[in-house]
């Protein structure tokens, strides 16, 4: 399956400002790209690329005063398979976890593991460890938290979501991530592309999406407490402890958003037997 990816983001910049953009496809998916994944800047100012401490590809530049446009269009090949459900995947005792996963058991900006540990044990402590426990956490968050764009708030933490029971994509994931960590399951927050592929059209503006990953049976697995259903066509962009580590853009000064659009569409290709989706 081929997926057209892209974005067109505009800002108004009142004074020169340094910006870090995390808009590239994750290095683990670069081999699937069929076209360059290049950040285009208007005005065309110099920018550098680097890999951050979580393995994400970032771009850094100084934007001059005035309108600023960030854009890209690329094509990626995807398996077209649904998110796997590893029913037999088991948890690792903390003492046997790889060193690099331990950070994903700890408190972070939006995931207060210490404040939700007792609640996590009360809700899920009697569920058999492993994939089934992760599924139980996602079912609970999906059922108990109501989605609504009007509930978005940049300061909202997992504890706020648990208390208020409303939120957007990132809030569902933050709460589920926190519950997993509280039960000693490494969990990391993810951002990426997730278009309406394989599902009925939602007729809502496309945005970047959030989900999370858990470490079971010696690898990371995709999980999504917001949708709580296997999806196809996910394209990973960045991973981190929570949303603060994977911000699409970070400006070290004022840069006011003026325009924002995202594309993640399946490309229909003609075959000898007709059209193949």
C-alpha positions as CSV (number, residue, x, y, z in Angstrom):
1,X,0.0,0.0,0.0
2,X,1.2,3.5,-0.8
3,X,0.4,6.5,1.4
4,X,0.8,10.2,0.5
5,X,2.1,12.1,3.5
6,X,2.4,15.8,3.9
7,X,1.8,19.0,5.9
8,X,1.5,22.7,5.3
9,X,2.0,24.8,8.5
10,X,2.1,28.6,8.7
11,X,3.3,30.9,11.4
12,X,3.6,34.7,11.9
13,X,6.9,35.5,13.5
14,X,7.2,39.0,15.0
15,X,11.0,38.8,15.7
16,X,13.8,36.3,14.8
17,X,13.2,33.0,16.7
18,X,14.9,29.7,16.8
19,X,12.6,26.8,16.0
20,X,13.0,23.0,16.3
21,X,10.7,21.0,14.1
22,X,10.0,17.3,14.6
23,X,8.2,16.7,11.3
24,X,10.1,13.9,9.7
25,X,9.2,10.3,9.3
26,X,11.0,8.3,12.1
27,X,14.4,6.9,11.1
28,X,13.0,3.4,11.5
29,X,10.6,4.0,8.6
30,X,13.0,5.8,6.3
31,X,13.7,2.7,4.3
32,X,10.0,2.7,3.3
33,X,10.1,6.2,1.8
34,X,9.7,6.3,-2.0
35,X,10.3,10.1,-2.2
36,X,12.5,12.5,-0.2
37,X,11.1,13.5,3.2
38,X,12.4,17.1,3.2
39,X,11.3,20.0,5.2
40,X,10.7,23.0,2.9
41,X,10.9,26.5,4.4
42,X,9.5,29.7,3.0
43,X,11.5,31.9,3.3
44,X,14.3,29.5,2.5
45,X,16.5,29.8,5.5
46,X,19.3,27.5,6.4
47,X,18.4,24.5,8.6
48,X,20.3,21.6,10.1
49,X,19.1,18.1,10.9
50,X,20.0,16.0,14.0
51,X,18.9,12.9,15.9
52,X,17.7,13.6,19.4
53,X,18.2,11.5,22.5
54,X,15.1,9.4,21.8
55,X,16.2,8.6,18.2
56,X,13.9,11.1,16.5
57,X,15.0,13.2,13.5
58,X,14.7,16.9,14.1
59,X,15.3,20.1,12.1
60,X,16.6,23.3,13.6
61,X,16.6,26.8,12.1
62,X,16.3,30.5,12.9
63,X,13.1,32.0,11.4
64,X,13.2,35.7,10.4
65,X,10.4,38.2,11.2
66,X,7.3,37.8,9.0
67,X,5.2,34.9,7.7
68,X,6.8,31.5,7.8
69,X,5.7,28.3,6.0
70,X,6.8,24.8,6.7
71,X,5.7,22.2,4.1
72,X,6.5,18.7,2.8
73,X,5.0,16.1,0.5
74,X,6.3,12.5,0.4
75,X,5.3,9.0,-0.5
76,X,5.8,5.9,1.7
77,X,5.2,2.2,1.2
78,X,3.2,0.5,4.0
79,X,2.4,-3.1,4.6
80,X,-1.3,-2.3,4.8
81,X,-1.6,-4.7,7.8
82,X,-3.5,-4.0,10.9
83,X,-1.8,-3.3,14.2
84,X,-0.7,-6.7,15.6
85,X,-2.3,-8.1,18.7
86,X,0.3,-10.3,20.3
87,X,-2.1,-12.2,22.6
88,X,0.7,-14.3,24.2
89,X,3.2,-11.4,24.7
90,X,4.3,-11.5,28.3
91,X,5.6,-8.8,30.7
92,X,9.3,-8.7,31.8
93,X,10.3,-8.5,35.4
94,X,11.8,-5.1,36.0
95,X,15.1,-6.7,36.8
96,X,15.3,-8.3,33.3
97,X,14.3,-5.2,31.3
98,X,16.8,-3.7,28.9
99,X,18.5,-0.6,30.4
100,X,17.1,1.7,27.7
101,X,13.5,0.9,28.6
102,X,13.7,1.8,32.2
103,X,13.1,5.5,31.5
104,X,9.6,4.6,30.3
105,X,8.6,3.4,33.8
106,X,9.2,6.7,35.4
107,X,7.3,9.9,36.0
108,X,7.3,12.5,33.2
109,X,5.8,15.9,32.5
110,X,2.3,14.6,31.7
111,X,2.4,11.1,33.3
112,X,2.4,11.2,37.1
113,X,3.1,7.5,37.8
114,X,3.4,8.0,41.5
115,X,0.0,9.8,41.9
116,X,-1.8,7.1,39.9
117,X,0.0,3.9,41.0
118,X,-2.6,2.9,43.7
119,X,-5.5,3.5,41.3
120,X,-3.8,1.4,38.6
121,X,-3.3,-1.4,41.0
122,X,-6.9,-1.2,42.2
123,X,-8.2,-1.2,38.6
124,X,-5.9,-3.6,36.9
125,X,-3.8,-5.4,39.6
126,X,-6.0,-8.6,39.3
127,X,-5.7,-8.8,35.5
128,X,-3.3,-11.4,34.3
129,X,0.1,-9.7,33.4
130,X,0.9,-9.3,29.7
131,X,-1.0,-8.2,26.6
132,X,-4.3,-8.9,28.3
133,X,-3.6,-6.3,31.0
134,X,-2.6,-3.7,28.3
135,X,-5.8,-4.4,26.5
136,X,-7.8,-4.0,29.8
137,X,-6.2,-0.6,30.4
138,X,-7.0,0.6,26.8
139,X,-10.6,-0.6,27.1
140,X,-11.1,1.2,30.4
141,X,-9.6,4.5,29.2
142,X,-11.5,4.3,25.9
143,X,-14.8,3.7,27.8
144,X,-14.3,6.2,30.6
145,X,-12.8,9.2,28.7
146,X,-15.0,11.2,26.3
147,X,-13.3,12.7,23.2
148,X,-13.7,16.3,22.3
149,X,-11.5,18.9,20.6
150,X,-13.0,21.6,23.0
151,X,-11.3,19.7,25.9
152,X,-7.8,20.3,24.6
153,X,-5.5,22.0,27.1
154,X,-1.7,22.0,26.9
155,X,-1.3,21.7,30.6
156,X,-3.6,18.7,31.1
157,X,-1.9,15.7,32.7
158,X,-2.8,12.1,33.1
159,X,-4.2,12.8,36.6
160,X,-6.4,15.6,35.1
161,X,-7.7,13.2,32.5
162,X,-8.5,10.7,35.1
163,X,-10.4,13.3,37.1
164,X,-12.1,15.1,34.3
165,X,-12.8,12.1,32.0
166,X,-12.6,14.2,28.8
167,X,-9.8,15.0,26.4
168,X,-8.2,14.6,23.0
169,X,-5.9,12.0,21.5
170,X,-2.9,12.8,23.6
171,X,-4.9,12.7,26.8
172,X,-6.1,9.2,26.2
173,X,-2.6,8.0,25.6
174,X,-1.1,9.9,28.6
175,X,-3.5,8.2,31.0
176,X,-3.0,4.7,29.5
177,X,0.8,5.2,29.5
178,X,0.7,6.2,33.1
179,X,-1.4,3.1,34.1
180,X,1.0,0.9,32.2
181,X,4.1,2.4,33.9
182,X,2.5,2.1,37.3
183,X,2.2,-1.6,36.7
184,X,5.9,-1.9,35.6
185,X,5.1,-2.1,31.9
186,X,7.4,0.2,29.9
187,X,5.3,2.6,27.8
188,X,6.3,5.4,25.5
189,X,4.2,8.1,23.8
190,X,4.2,8.2,20.0
191,X,3.2,10.8,17.4
192,X,2.7,10.2,13.7
193,X,0.4,10.1,10.7
194,X,-2.9,8.1,10.9
195,X,-5.3,8.8,8.1
196,X,-8.8,7.5,7.6
197,X,-7.6,4.4,5.8
198,X,-9.7,1.3,6.1
199,X,-12.4,3.1,8.1
200,X,-15.4,5.2,7.1
201,X,-14.5,8.8,6.5
202,X,-14.7,11.0,9.6
203,X,-15.1,14.3,7.6
204,X,-13.0,16.1,10.3
205,X,-9.8,18.0,9.5
206,X,-6.8,15.8,9.3
207,X,-4.2,16.2,12.1
208,X,-1.2,14.4,13.3
209,X,-2.1,11.6,15.7
210,X,-1.0,10.2,19.0
211,X,-0.8,6.6,20.2
212,X,1.6,4.7,22.4
213,X,3.9,1.6,22.6
214,X,4.4,-1.0,25.3
215,X,7.5,-3.2,25.7
216,X,6.5,-6.8,26.0
217,X,8.2,-10.1,24.8
218,X,11.4,-8.3,23.9
219,X,10.0,-5.6,21.6
220,X,7.8,-2.6,21.3
221,X,4.1,-3.0,20.3
222,X,1.6,-0.4,19.0
223,X,-1.4,0.4,21.3
224,X,-4.1,3.1,20.9
225,X,-6.4,3.9,23.8
226,X,-8.2,6.6,21.8
227,X,-9.5,4.3,19.1
228,X,-9.1,1.0,20.9
229,X,-9.3,-0.9,17.6
230,X,-6.6,-2.1,15.2
231,X,-5.8,0.4,12.4
232,X,-3.8,0.3,9.2
233,X,-1.6,3.0,7.7
234,X,0.2,4.3,10.8
235,X,3.4,6.1,10.1
236,X,5.7,6.7,13.0
237,X,7.3,10.1,13.4
238,X,8.6,10.4,16.9
239,X,8.7,8.6,20.3
240,X,9.3,10.0,23.8
241,X,8.2,9.9,27.4
242,X,5.1,12.0,26.7
243,X,3.9,14.8,24.4
244,X,6.5,17.2,25.7
245,X,9.3,15.1,24.0
246,X,7.6,14.9,20.6
247,X,6.3,18.4,20.0
248,X,5.8,19.0,16.2
249,X,7.4,22.4,16.6
250,X,9.1,24.1,19.5
251,X,9.8,27.8,19.2
252,X,12.2,29.6,21.6
253,X,10.2,32.8,21.3
254,X,6.9,33.9,19.7
255,X,5.6,32.2,16.6
256,X,1.9,32.4,16.2
257,X,0.2,29.6,14.2
258,X,-1.8,30.9,11.2
259,X,-2.4,27.8,9.1
260,X,-2.3,24.0,9.7
261,X,-3.1,21.1,7.4
262,X,-2.0,17.5,7.2
263,X,-2.3,14.8,4.6
264,X,-2.3,11.1,5.1
265,X,-4.1,9.4,2.2
266,X,-3.9,6.0,0.5
267,X,-2.8,6.2,-3.1
268,X,-5.0,4.1,-5.3
269,X,-2.9,2.3,-7.9
270,X,-4.1,0.7,-11.1
271,X,-3.4,-3.0,-11.7
272,X,-4.0,-5.3,-14.6
273,X,-7.2,-6.5,-12.9
274,X,-8.6,-3.1,-12.2
275,X,-8.2,-0.8,-9.2
276,X,-6.5,-2.2,-6.1
277,X,-6.9,-0.7,-2.7
